[in-house]
Amino acid sequence: MHRAGFRILRKRTFSTCSMFTVGQEKFAIAWRRSPARQRRALPRHETYLIMTATLQVFIIVSVALFSIGLLAALSRRHAIFILIGIEMMLAAANLNFIAFWRFAPPPHPPTGVMIAIFSIAISAAEAAVGLAMVISVYRHFRTTNVDQYDQLKG
């Protein structure tokens, strides 16, 4: 019997169910989850290789992220993309701080994490000020193209 996503089954072991008795029969109401939400246990007889992240992997990812950010900051003409490139470079620096802190010898203080959190706060303030400047210049020139900002005078 199906009713609003539920179905009544004979007693089995369910991870999410409600047990009830009708006469001498024991029943359980179990609700079905979508296959994406069900937990899948790994079989015990199979062996899986687990890749551990090393310092070299973090450095390679950080260099790639920094290079993409540098390319975005130097090759784009729009101020928003330049700000995005600067944020990517700051994220690469934060990744380096965390990676070198993580792979330091065991009794290590959390200096890498503290520097990364401070850097995130500074980059958030930088993004806010940068976007405010871009908006104010856009209101005057009606463009975000940085080549046309040569008319700015102090």
N, C-alpha and C positions, 0 to 999 in steps of 0.2 A: 504494500500500500504506500503510495507516495502522497505527501501532503506538504506543500510549501517548502520544498527542498529537503525534506526529511523522509526517511523510509524506515519501516519497522522490520527488524531482523531478529532471528533467533539469537540466544545468548552466545556471544563470542567475546574475545578480548578486543576491546576498542580503546583507543587512546582518548577519544572524546565521545562520551556517550552518557546516557542516563538509563539506569536500570529500573525496571518496574515489573510487577507480577500481576498476571490476570489469571485467577483461578490457581491452577498448579503449574501453568506455563510461565517461564521467566522470559522477559523480552528486554531488549535494549533499543533505545532510539539513538541511532548514530547519524551524524550529519556528515555528508560527503564534502570534502574540500576539493578545490580545483587541483589538477595535477601539479601546477606550479607551486602551490602552497604546501603540499605534502612533503614531509621529511623523507629523505631517501637515505637509508643506512647503507654504508659501504659493506659489501660482502667481506667476511673475515678471511676467506681463503685466497683472495687476490691481494697482491702487493702493488702499491702505487708509489711512484717516485715523486717526491716533493722537492721542488726547487727552492732552495734557500737564497734569500737576497743577500748579496755580499756588498761590500763597500764599492767595488768596481761598478756594479749595476746601478747604484745610486748616483755615482759620479757620471756615468754615461748618460743617464736620464737627465741629470742636472745640466750637463753640457749641452745636450740637445735642446732642452727647454730654454736655456740662456741664449743659444744660437738663434732659435726661432724668434725669441723676443727681441734680440738685437737686429735681426733682419726686418722685423715688423717696425721697429722704432726708426730705423735708418732709411728704409725704402718706401714707406708710405707717405702720402701727402696730406692725409686728413689727421687732425689733431686727436680724434678719438682713438684711431688705430695706433698712434704713437703712444698714447697713454696705456693702451692695452699691452703694447710691447714692453714698456717699462715695468708694468705689473708682472709680466711673465718673467722678466729678468730678476725681479725681487723674489718671486716664488722659487726660482732656481737657487738663489742664494740661501733662502730658508731651507730648502731641501738639503743643501750642503751642510748647513749648521746642524740640522737634525741627524744627518747620516754620520758626520764625524763625532757627534756626541754619542750616538748609539754604538759605534764600534770603538769607542775609547776603552782603555783598560777598566776592569770591573769597579773599583771604588771611585766613581766619577760623579762630581756634582752636576746638577742639571743646567749647566751654563748654556749649552746649545739650545735647549728648549726656551730658556729665558730670553736669549738673544732673538730667537725666531719669533716669539710672541711680541717682543718689543718691535721687531721689524714689521710684523703684520699690522700693529697699531700705527706705526709711522706710514706704512704704505696705504692704509685706509684713509688717513688724513691727507696724504698726498693725492689720492684719487679724488677726494672730495674737493680740495682746493683746485686741482687741475680741471675737473669738470665744471666748477663754478667759473673759472677763467675762460674755458671754451664757450660756455653759454653766454657770458657777457660779451666776448668778442664776436660770437655769432650774431647777437642782436645788433651789433654795429655794422658788420660787414656782410651779413647774410650768407656766410660760407664757413666751412671748417677746413678749407684748403689752406695749409700753412704757407704756401708760396705767395698768397695774396695778403699776408700779414706784414708786408714790408712797409706799409704806410703807418705803422704804429710809431708814435712819437711821444717821448716822455714829457 
